[in-house]
Amino acid sequence: MALDNFSLTHLDKFVNDALCLAIAERQGLEYGFVTIADDPFKDSTGLNMHIVAFNK
């Protein structure tokens, strides 16, 4: 079965990641987001290189 090698440690990591993302989303919705770098550089694939933080 595919889940035979899946341990609780992996599950704990997924739950922790999901919880952190949910908290970050809630804080962002409440306080808003700002980006550090008004005109960010782009990497070779076109992805903006900036930092997103809470506007608090």
Buried (B, 14 or more C-beta within 10 A) or exposed (E): EEEEEEEEEEEEEEEEEEEEEEEEEEBBEEEEEEEEEEEEEEEEEEEEEBEEEEEE
